[in-house]
Amino acid sequence: MRLGIDLGGSKIEIVALADDGNELLRRRVATPQGDYTGTLQAIAGLVVGVENELGSRGTVGVGIPGAESQADGLIKNANSICLIGQPLRHDLQTLLQREVRLANDANCFTLSEAVDGSARGVRCVFGVILGTGVGGGIVIDGRVLAGANAIAGEWGHNPLVATETDPLRPLPCYCGRSSCIETWLSGPGMAADHLRTSGQTLSAEAIASRAETGDAACAATLARYESRLGRALAGIINILDPDVIVLGGGLSKIQRLYERLPECCGPHVFSDNFCTKILPPVHGDSSGVRGAAWLWN
């Protein structure tokens, strides 16, 4: 039995998977806000509770909103601030009395879709998170690529390339850089772009919905978003050349993206044709927790 845990900012979810990927049990609790010790206890409580209910001991994988430093094993780059600088894996292993595997939540999403989702059976997968932020993960031959700095796939904090028709004004990013992909292609980034150009305050979901019903301003915002996302993904394709790109996060539910992105990527890809498949996830919001379980694949 494989246990996967998705450690989120508002909730902690656990899933138990059988060896064939069938879901045996799923539970969730609220994340203790700003409380590292409380978070450890909540995770341990979920593991013990599920194992008692199923009468079996499992492997444990945890998806986290950050990364584990290769230098000292401490958590870095986490949007859950209480995790930063903490020896999370060491502390969980001490509590649970077994080896625990950790991975970034975007890596877990990608692994889930590579094992038994949209990208099942292909060799190289790039998973994209388009939501409150922009993240990514890489899976090759069924294994997560973490990288020498534990940041493989973190394309969201590279700069978005401007063009003559889309010059892009410099925008500060919370990371301290300017014009990061995340500032333009996250949900809040799309909403901010729409506000600047139309004066309307709308969520990304509302913009996409109104674009489909003929709202000219929203349609223009969505077209700009698609063009920018296409350019950004083309940069990934030119370096990694994945067989499949799987989109996740709230914006992955915009169905028009799957029709428009190939033509938006193609002109920026260094090839005579465009073969990369861009697909929606099979497991949707469950991919993160399932991917954590598959860390023991």
C-alpha positions in Angstrom: 0.0 0.0 0.0 1.2 3.5 -0.9 0.2 6.5 1.1 0.4 9.9 -0.6 0.1 13.2 1.3 -0.6 16.6 -0.3 0.6 19.3 2.2 -1.3 22.4 1.1 -1.6 25.8 2.6 -5.2 25.3 3.7 -5.6 21.5 3.9 -3.6 18.3 4.2 -4.9 15.4 2.2 -4.0 11.7 2.3 -4.8 9.0 -0.1 -4.1 5.3 0.1 -3.4 3.5 -3.2 -3.3 -0.2 -3.9 -0.4 -1.4 -6.1 -2.6 -1.1 -9.2 -3.4 2.5 -8.5 -6.9 1.9 -7.2 -7.9 4.3 -4.4 -8.5 2.6 -1.1 -9.2 5.6 1.2 -9.0 9.4 1.2 -9.0 11.8 4.1 -8.3 15.5 4.7 -7.8 17.9 7.6 -7.3 21.6 7.8 -3.6 22.7 7.8 -2.6 24.2 11.2 -1.8 27.7 10.1 1.7 28.9 10.8 2.3 25.9 13.1 5.1 23.6 12.1 4.8 21.2 15.0 1.1 21.1 14.5 1.6 20.3 10.8 3.8 17.4 11.7 1.3 16.0 14.2 -1.5 16.4 11.6 0.4 14.4 9.0 1.3 11.7 11.5 -2.3 11.6 12.7 -3.6 11.1 9.1 -1.1 8.3 8.5 -1.8 6.4 11.7 -5.6 6.8 11.2 -5.6 5.5 7.7 -3.3 2.6 8.5 -5.5 1.6 11.5 -8.6 1.8 9.4 -7.1 -0.3 6.6 -5.2 -2.6 8.8 -2.0 -2.2 6.8 1.3 -0.3 6.9 2.2 1.7 3.9 5.0 3.7 2.3 4.8 7.4 2.7 5.3 10.1 0.1 4.7 13.8 0.7 4.1 16.6 -1.8 5.1 20.0 -0.5 4.7 23.6 -1.6 8.5 24.1 -1.8 11.7 22.1 -2.2 14.1 20.2 0.0 17.6 21.7 -0.1 20.2 19.3 -1.5 22.8 21.0 0.7 21.3 20.6 4.2 17.9 18.9 3.8 16.0 22.0 5.0 12.9 23.2 3.2 13.2 26.3 0.9 11.1 28.2 -1.6 7.9 27.3 0.3 4.8 29.5 0.2 3.9 27.9 3.5 6.3 30.0 5.5 6.4 27.8 8.6 8.1 25.1 6.6 11.0 27.2 5.5 14.3 26.2 7.2 12.8 23.1 8.8 14.1 19.5 8.5 10.7 18.2 7.4 11.7 14.8 6.0 13.9 14.1 9.1 11.1 15.1 11.5 8.5 13.0 9.7 10.7 10.0 9.5 11.3 10.3 13.3 7.6 10.5 14.0 6.5 7.8 11.6 9.5 5.5 12.1 10.1 4.8 8.4 11.7 6.4 5.3 9.6 9.3 3.9 10.0 10.6 0.4 9.4 14.3 -0.4 8.8 16.1 -3.6 7.6 19.5 -4.8 3.8 19.4 -5.4 4.2 20.3 -9.1 6.6 17.3 -9.4 3.9 15.1 -7.7 1.3 16.4 -10.2 3.5 15.5 -13.1 4.4 12.1 -11.7 0.8 11.2 -11.3 -0.1 12.1 -14.8 3.0 10.3 -16.1 2.3 7.0 -14.2 -1.4 6.6 -14.9 -2.8 9.8 -16.3 -2.7 11.8 -19.6 1.0 11.1 -20.2 0.9 7.4 -19.3 3.4 5.4 -21.3 5.5 8.3 -22.7 9.2 8.9 -21.9 9.4 12.6 -21.1 6.6 14.7 -19.5 6.5 18.4 -18.5 3.7 19.1 -16.0 2.5 22.7 -15.7 0.6 24.3 -12.8 -1.3 27.4 -13.9 -3.1 28.8 -10.8 -2.4 31.2 -8.1 1.2 30.8 -9.1 3.0 29.1 -12.0 5.0 25.9 -11.4 6.2 22.9 -13.2 7.7 19.5 -12.9 9.7 17.0 -15.1 9.3 13.3 -15.2 11.6 11.1 -17.3 11.2 7.4 -17.6 8.7 7.4 -14.7 11.1 9.2 -12.3 10.9 12.8 -11.1 13.9 14.9 -12.1 14.7 17.1 -9.1 17.9 18.7 -10.4 21.2 19.7 -8.8 19.5 22.6 -7.0 16.2 20.9 -6.5 14.5 23.3 -8.9 14.1 21.3 -12.1 10.9 22.5 -13.9 10.6 25.8 -12.0 10.0 27.8 -15.2 7.7 30.3 -13.5 10.6 32.5 -12.4 12.2 32.8 -15.8 11.4 36.1 -17.6 8.7 36.0 -20.2 10.1 36.9 -23.7 8.7 40.1 -25.2 8.0 40.5 -28.9 7.6 43.5 -31.2 3.8 43.1 -31.1 3.8 42.4 -27.3 6.6 44.4 -25.8 5.6 43.7 -22.1 6.1 46.4 -19.5 8.5 45.4 -16.7 6.5 44.1 -13.8 8.1 43.3 -10.4 7.7 39.8 -9.0 7.6 38.9 -5.3 10.8 36.8 -5.9 12.7 40.0 -6.4 13.1 39.6 -10.2 11.1 41.4 -12.9 8.6 40.2 -15.5 8.7 36.6 -14.4 6.4 34.2 -16.3 4.4 33.8 -13.1 3.5 37.6 -13.0 1.9 37.2 -16.5 0.6 33.7 -16.6 -0.8 33.0 -13.2 -4.5 33.5 -12.5 -3.9 36.8 -10.7 -1.5 37.7 -13.6 -4.3 37.3 -16.1 -6.7 39.3 -13.9 -4.1 42.1 -13.5 -3.5 42.3 -17.3 -7.2 42.6 -17.9 -7.5 45.4 -15.3 -4.7 47.3 -16.9 -6.1 47.1 -20.4 -9.9 47.3 -19.8 -10.3 48.8 -16.3 -12.5 45.8 -15.3 -11.8 43.8 -12.1 -12.5 40.2 -13.0 -11.1 36.8 -12.0 -9.3 34.7 -14.6 -12.2 32.3 -14.5 -14.7 35.1 -15.2 -12.5 36.4 -18.0 -12.4 33.0 -19.7 -16.2 32.5 -19.3 -17.0 36.0 -20.7 -14.6 35.5 -23.6 -16.6 32.4 -24.7 -19.9 34.5 -24.7 -18.5 37.2 -27.0 -17.1 39.8 -24.6 -14.6 41.6 -26.7 -12.3 42.9 -23.9 -12.2 39.4 -22.3 -11.6 37.7 -25.6 -8.6 40.1 -26.2 -7.2 39.3 -22.7 -7.5 35.6 -23.2 -5.9 35.8 -26.7 -2.9 37.7 -25.1 -2.7 35.1 -22.4 -2.6 32.2 -25.0 0.1 33.9 -27.0 2.2 34.5 -24.0 1.7 31.0 -22.7 2.6 29.6 -26.1 5.9 31.6 -26.1 6.8 30.5 -22.6 6.1 26.8 -23.3 8.1 27.0 -26.6 11.1 27.9 -24.5 10.6 24.7 -22.5 10.1 22.7 -25.6 13.3 24.0 -27.2 15.3 22.9 -24.2 13.5 19.7 -22.9 11.5 18.7 -26.0 9.0 16.7 -23.9 6.6 14.1 -25.5 3.7 15.5 -23.6 2.9 18.7 -21.7 0.1 18.3 -19.1 -1.6 21.4 -17.8 -2.8 21.5 -14.2 -4.2 24.2 -11.8 -7.3 26.2 -12.1 -6.6 27.7 -15.5 -6.1 24.2 -17.0 -9.9 24.0 -17.1 -10.1 26.6 -19.9 -10.8 24.2 -22.7 -9.8 26.7 -25.4 -6.2 26.4 -24.4 -5.9 22.9 -25.8 -7.1 24.1 -29.2 -5.1 27.3 -29.4 -1.8 26.5 -27.7 -0.2 24.4 -30.5 -0.5 27.3 -33.0 0.8 29.7 -30.3 3.8 27.5 -29.5 4.6 26.4 -33.0 6.2 29.6 -34.5 8.6 29.8 -31.5 9.7 26.2 -31.5 13.0 25.5 -33.3 11.7 22.7 -35.5 10.1 22.2 -38.9 7.0 20.8 -37.3 5.3 20.8 -33.9 4.6 17.3 -32.4 4.3 18.0 -28.7 1.0 17.0 -27.2 -0.6 19.5 -24.8 -3.2 17.7 -22.7 -5.5 18.2 -19.7 -4.9 16.1 -16.6 -6.8 12.8 -16.1 -6.8 13.1 -12.3 -7.4 16.8 -12.0 -7.1 18.1 -8.5 -6.2 14.6 -7.2 -3.0 14.4 -9.2 -0.9 16.0 -6.5 -1.8 13.6 -3.7 -1.7 10.6 -6.1 1.7 11.6 -7.3 3.0 11.8 -3.7 1.9 8.1 -3.3 3.7 7.2 -6.6 7.0 8.6 -5.3 7.4 4.9 -4.2 6.7 3.6 -7.7 
